Amino acid sequence: TGDHVFLKVSPARGVRRFGIKGKLSRRFIGPLEILDRVGEVSYRLALPPQLSHVHDVFHVSLLRGYKYHPLHVISYPAGPDPNNFS
């Protein structure tokens, strides 16, 4: 549908989800694009390559809405020119 959401990846106590474990691990990943609705309460998401082994359909209880804002984009300063050997 073109909308974006965050996906909950924080594990319950003693349960590993997506191989992520620990008190300081991320609670949500994303934003991820919603590709389509599957049934009444599930959505298919466009997952990043590192999650290619994970099924791409998730229940709404694992999703959190995302509203785009231009300040959410992280831009990194340009590094040194790889063609400049001086």
N, C-alpha and C positions, 0 to 999 in steps of 0.2 A: 504493500500500500504506500510505500515511500516514507512512512513515519519511522521514527527512531525510538528505541527504548534502551534502558540499562538492564542487564541480566544479572540476577543475584547469584553469586558464586560463594558466598560466605558459608562455611560448613556449620552444621549443627555440632554440638559437643561430641567429639569422638568420631565424626563422620567426615570422610574426605569427599569433596566434590571437585571434579576436574583436576585432581592432583594437587589442589591448593590446601594447605593446612597451616594453622598457626594463628595466634591472637592478632598479629599485625598484618595478616594477609588482607588483600582487597576484598571488599564486601560485594561490589558490583563491578562489572566490566561493560564497556561500551563507550559511546552509543553504538548500537547495532541496528541495522535497517530491518524493518518488518517486511518480509517478502509476501506472505499471504496468511489468511486466517484458516486454521484447520479445526473444524468443529466449532462448538460454542465457546470454549474457554481456552483454546490453545492457538499459538502463533508460530509460524516458521520464520526463523531469523537467518540473516546472512552472517555466518560466523567467520572469524578470521582464520587463516590457514593453520595456526597453532592449535585450533580446536576442531580440526577436520575429523578427528576420531570421535567426536561427540555428536549425538543425534541432534538435529537442528529444529525440533519442535518442542516448545516449552509452554507450560501452564501459566496462566496470567498471574498466579501467586508468586512466580519467580521473576516477574517483569516490573519495572518502574518506568513511568513516563519520562520522556526527555523533550525539552523545549529548546530549540536551537538558539544560540546566542553567539555573536561573532567573537566575543572574548574567550569562549571555550576552546578555541583553536590554539594549540601550542605551536609557536614558531621558534625554531632554533637558529642562533646566529650562524652565519656561513663560516665554514672552516677554512683552513689555508687552501690555496689553489694547488691541486695535485700536479699541475703542469709547470709550476714555478719551482725550480730547483735551487734558487739562490738562498 
